[in-house]
Amino acid sequence: MTELPSLVLRLLREQDAEELFLQSDRNRQYLRNWMPWVDDTKSATDTLDFIRRASKAATDGVQLHYAILLDEKLVGVVGFNRIEKNNRCATMGYWLAKAQTGRGLMTAAVKALISEGFRQVGLNRIDARVATGNRASQAVCDRADLKKEGVLREAEWLYDHYVDLTVNSILKSEWEENLL
């Protein structure tokens, strides 16, 4: 899809299952802070099942999930977790291995995904819903020029408690203005 200096995004494929599982397993404690799926991912088979569901959803046009590759090594995932074709809007999600954070990689990946969404997918609106305590993820939204719209109270169950989610969004018209 998109290539930045040593950073490449490409659709997830079945061959990624083992590497993706190992990366999420190595980062299990770190990811568990904000990702509600971690405890349900116990094996490469679970990851393969996710990739197969994601591939079917991509064919149906309702999701797109990309591997984030750094020097050809899978270091995370970025994607549209939900695409509403009729409304031409999507909700994105993302995660990155802890060792790769703080280098601007996720901001670059999110900006590339946004560009893909507006240019290729034909979206008009893209949003990201970020737990109010997840400052690093919120900073990615801020650097990608998403506007804070408000807070969805107790909108996500995270293992043993609810978290509030900040809704951040960007419209195609705003994105086009930023290109100038």
BAKOLZA-513960 format. One record per residue (C-alpha): residue number from 1; residue in three letters; y, x, z. Coordinates in steps of 0.5 Angstrom, whole numbers, plus 500, padded with zeros to 3 digits. Each point is the difference from the previous one (the first is absolute). Example, Ala and Ser with C-alpha at 12.3 -4.5 7.8 and 13.67 -1.06 7.14 Angstrom:
BEGIN
<site k="1" r="ala" py="491" px="525" pz="516"/>
<site k="2" r="ser" py="507" px="502" pz="498"/>
***
This chain:
BEGIN
<site k="1" r="met" py="500" px="500" pz="500"/>
<site k="2" r="thr" py="506" px="505" pz="502"/>
<site k="3" r="glu" py="500" px="507" pz="501"/>
<site k="4" r="leu" py="505" px="504" pz="505"/>
<site k="5" r="pro" py="500" px="507" pz="502"/>
<site k="6" r="ser" py="492" px="501" pz="501"/>
<site k="7" r="leu" py="500" px="492" pz="502"/>
<site k="8" r="val" py="496" px="495" pz="496"/>
<site k="9" r="leu" py="499" px="493" pz="501"/>
<site k="10" r="arg" py="494" px="497" pz="497"/>
<site k="11" r="leu" py="496" px="493" pz="501"/>
<site k="12" r="leu" py="494" px="501" pz="505"/>
<site k="13" r="arg" py="494" px="501" pz="497"/>
<site k="14" r="glu" py="493" px="499" pz="502"/>
<site k="15" r="gln" py="499" px="508" pz="500"/>
<site k="16" r="asp" py="505" px="500" pz="506"/>
<site k="17" r="ala" py="496" px="497" pz="505"/>
<site k="18" r="glu" py="497" px="506" pz="503"/>
<site k="19" r="glu" py="507" px="504" pz="500"/>
<site k="20" r="leu" py="504" px="494" pz="502"/>
<site k="21" r="phe" py="495" px="498" pz="506"/>
<site k="22" r="leu" py="500" px="507" pz="503"/>
<site k="23" r="gln" py="508" px="501" pz="499"/>
<site k="24" r="ser" py="501" px="493" pz="504"/>
<site k="25" r="asp" py="494" px="502" pz="505"/>
<site k="26" r="arg" py="504" px="507" pz="501"/>
<site k="27" r="asn" py="506" px="496" pz="502"/>
<site k="28" r="arg" py="497" px="494" pz="503"/>
<site k="29" r="gln" py="504" px="501" pz="507"/>
<site k="30" r="tyr" py="507" px="501" pz="496"/>
<site k="31" r="leu" py="499" px="494" pz="495"/>
<site k="32" r="arg" py="497" px="496" pz="506"/>
<site k="33" r="asn" py="507" px="499" pz="503"/>
<site k="34" r="trp" py="503" px="496" pz="494"/>
<site k="35" r="met" py="494" px="498" pz="495"/>
<site k="36" r="pro" py="496" px="494" pz="502"/>
<site k="37" r="trp" py="494" px="502" pz="496"/>
<site k="38" r="val" py="498" px="507" pz="503"/>
<site k="39" r="asp" py="494" px="497" pz="505"/>
<site k="40" r="asp" py="497" px="496" pz="494"/>
<site k="41" r="thr" py="499" px="506" pz="496"/>
<site k="42" r="lys" py="494" px="504" pz="503"/>
<site k="43" r="ser" py="497" px="503" pz="494"/>
<site k="44" r="ala" py="501" px="502" pz="492"/>
<site k="45" r="thr" py="496" px="494" pz="499"/>
<site k="46" r="asp" py="506" px="496" pz="503"/>
<site k="47" r="thr" py="505" px="504" pz="496"/>
<site k="48" r="leu" py="496" px="498" pz="494"/>
<site k="49" r="asp" py="500" px="493" pz="501"/>
<site k="50" r="phe" py="508" px="500" pz="501"/>
<site k="51" r="ile" py="501" px="504" pz="493"/>
<site k="52" r="arg" py="495" px="495" pz="497"/>
<site k="53" r="arg" py="504" px="494" pz="502"/>
<site k="54" r="ala" py="507" px="504" pz="499"/>
<site k="55" r="ser" py="497" px="501" pz="492"/>
<site k="56" r="lys" py="498" px="492" pz="500"/>
<site k="57" r="ala" py="507" px="499" pz="502"/>
<site k="58" r="ala" py="504" px="504" pz="496"/>
<site k="59" r="thr" py="496" px="497" pz="494"/>
<site k="60" r="asp" py="502" px="493" pz="502"/>
<site k="61" r="gly" py="507" px="503" pz="501"/>
<site k="62" r="val" py="501" px="498" pz="507"/>
<site k="63" r="gln" py="500" px="507" pz="503"/>
<site k="64" r="leu" py="500" px="508" pz="498"/>
<site k="65" r="his" py="498" px="506" pz="504"/>
<site k="66" r="tyr" py="502" px="507" pz="499"/>
<site k="67" r="ala" py="497" px="506" pz="502"/>
<site k="68" r="ile" py="505" px="505" pz="502"/>
<site k="69" r="leu" py="498" px="507" pz="498"/>
<site k="70" r="leu" py="503" px="506" pz="502"/>
<site k="71" r="asp" py="497" px="507" pz="496"/>
<site k="72" r="glu" py="495" px="495" pz="498"/>
<site k="73" r="lys" py="498" px="498" pz="507"/>
<site k="74" r="leu" py="500" px="493" pz="502"/>
<site k="75" r="val" py="505" px="500" pz="506"/>
<site k="76" r="gly" py="501" px="492" pz="501"/>
<site k="77" r="val" py="501" px="494" pz="496"/>
<site k="78" r="val" py="506" px="496" pz="498"/>
<site k="79" r="gly" py="500" px="493" pz="497"/>
<site k="80" r="phe" py="502" px="493" pz="499"/>
<site k="81" r="asn" py="495" px="496" pz="505"/>
<site k="82" r="arg" py="502" px="493" pz="497"/>
<site k="83" r="ile" py="504" px="499" pz="494"/>
<site k="84" r="glu" py="502" px="493" pz="499"/>
<site k="85" r="lys" py="500" px="499" pz="492"/>
<site k="86" r="asn" py="504" px="493" pz="500"/>
<site k="87" r="asn" py="505" px="503" pz="504"/>
<site k="88" r="arg" py="500" px="507" pz="497"/>
<site k="89" r="cys" py="500" px="503" pz="507"/>
<site k="90" r="ala" py="496" px="505" pz="504"/>
<site k="91" r="thr" py="499" px="502" pz="507"/>
<site k="92" r="met" py="498" px="508" pz="500"/>
<site k="93" r="gly" py="496" px="504" pz="505"/>
<site k="94" r="tyr" py="499" px="507" pz="501"/>
<site k="95" r="trp" py="497" px="506" pz="504"/>
<site k="96" r="leu" py="500" px="507" pz="500"/>
<site k="97" r="ala" py="496" px="506" pz="504"/>
<site k="98" r="lys" py="503" px="502" pz="506"/>
<site k="99" r="ala" py="500" px="507" pz="498"/>
<site k="100" r="gln" py="504" px="498" pz="493"/>
<site k="101" r="thr" py="506" px="496" pz="504"/>
<site k="102" r="gly" py="507" px="503" pz="501"/>
<site k="103" r="arg" py="500" px="503" pz="493"/>
<site k="104" r="gly" py="503" px="494" pz="496"/>
<site k="105" r="leu" py="493" px="498" pz="496"/>
<site k="106" r="met" py="500" px="493" pz="502"/>
<site k="107" r="thr" py="507" px="499" pz="498"/>
<site k="108" r="ala" py="499" px="503" pz="494"/>
<site k="109" r="ala" py="493" px="496" pz="499"/>
<site k="110" r="val" py="504" px="493" pz="502"/>
<site k="111" r="lys" py="506" px="501" pz="495"/>
<site k="112" r="ala" py="494" px="501" pz="495"/>
<site k="113" r="leu" py="497" px="494" pz="502"/>
<site k="114" r="ile" py="506" px="496" pz="500"/>
<site k="115" r="ser" py="502" px="503" pz="493"/>
<site k="116" r="glu" py="493" px="498" pz="497"/>
<site k="117" r="gly" py="501" px="493" pz="503"/>
<site k="118" r="phe" py="506" px="499" pz="497"/>
<site k="119" r="arg" py="499" px="503" pz="493"/>
<site k="120" r="gln" py="493" px="499" pz="499"/>
<site k="121" r="val" py="497" px="494" pz="504"/>
<site k="122" r="gly" py="507" px="496" pz="499"/>
<site k="123" r="leu" py="502" px="499" pz="507"/>
<site k="124" r="asn" py="506" px="497" pz="502"/>
<site k="125" r="arg" py="499" px="501" pz="508"/>
<site k="126" r="ile" py="496" px="505" pz="504"/>
<site k="127" r="asp" py="500" px="500" pz="507"/>
<site k="128" r="ala" py="497" px="504" pz="506"/>
<site k="129" r="arg" py="498" px="497" pz="507"/>
<site k="130" r="val" py="500" px="506" pz="505"/>
<site k="131" r="ala" py="499" px="499" pz="507"/>
<site k="132" r="thr" py="506" px="501" pz="504"/>
<site k="133" r="gly" py="498" px="506" pz="504"/>
<site k="134" r="asn" py="498" px="504" pz="494"/>
<site k="135" r="arg" py="506" px="504" pz="499"/>
<site k="136" r="ala" py="497" px="505" pz="495"/>
<site k="137" r="ser" py="498" px="494" pz="495"/>
<site k="138" r="gln" py="507" px="497" pz="501"/>
<site k="139" r="ala" py="503" px="506" pz="498"/>
<site k="140" r="val" py="496" px="500" pz="494"/>
<site k="141" r="cys" py="503" px="493" pz="498"/>
<site k="142" r="asp" py="507" px="502" pz="502"/>
<site k="143" r="arg" py="499" px="507" pz="495"/>
<site k="144" r="ala" py="497" px="495" pz="495"/>
<site k="145" r="asp" py="507" px="496" pz="500"/>
<site k="146" r="leu" py="496" px="493" pz="503"/>
<site k="147" r="lys" py="505" px="496" pz="504"/>
<site k="148" r="lys" py="498" px="497" pz="507"/>
<site k="149" r="glu" py="499" px="493" pz="499"/>
<site k="150" r="gly" py="498" px="498" pz="507"/>
<site k="151" r="val" py="494" px="500" pz="505"/>
<site k="152" r="leu" py="494" px="496" pz="500"/>
<site k="153" r="arg" py="498" px="499" pz="507"/>
<site k="154" r="glu" py="493" px="501" pz="502"/>
<site k="155" r="ala" py="498" px="500" pz="493"/>
<site k="156" r="glu" py="494" px="505" pz="500"/>
<site k="157" r="trp" py="494" px="501" pz="505"/>
<site k="158" r="leu" py="499" px="507" pz="501"/>
<site k="159" r="tyr" py="493" px="501" pz="504"/>
<site k="160" r="asp" py="502" px="497" pz="506"/>
<site k="161" r="his" py="507" px="497" pz="500"/>
<site k="162" r="tyr" py="505" px="498" pz="495"/>
<site k="163" r="val" py="506" px="504" pz="497"/>
<site k="164" r="asp" py="506" px="497" pz="497"/>
<site k="165" r="leu" py="502" px="502" pz="492"/>
<site k="166" r="thr" py="506" px="502" pz="497"/>
<site k="167" r="val" py="501" px="498" pz="493"/>
<site k="168" r="asn" py="503" px="504" pz="495"/>
<site k="169" r="ser" py="501" px="499" pz="493"/>
<site k="170" r="ile" py="503" px="502" pz="494"/>
<site k="171" r="leu" py="502" px="496" pz="493"/>
<site k="172" r="lys" py="499" px="502" pz="493"/>
<site k="173" r="ser" py="508" px="500" pz="499"/>
<site k="174" r="glu" py="501" px="504" pz="507"/>
<site k="175" r="trp" py="495" px="505" pz="497"/>
<site k="176" r="glu" py="503" px="500" pz="493"/>
<site k="177" r="glu" py="507" px="501" pz="503"/>
<site k="178" r="asn" py="497" px="506" pz="504"/>
<site k="179" r="leu" py="498" px="504" pz="494"/>
<site k="180" r="leu" py="507" px="500" pz="497"/>
***
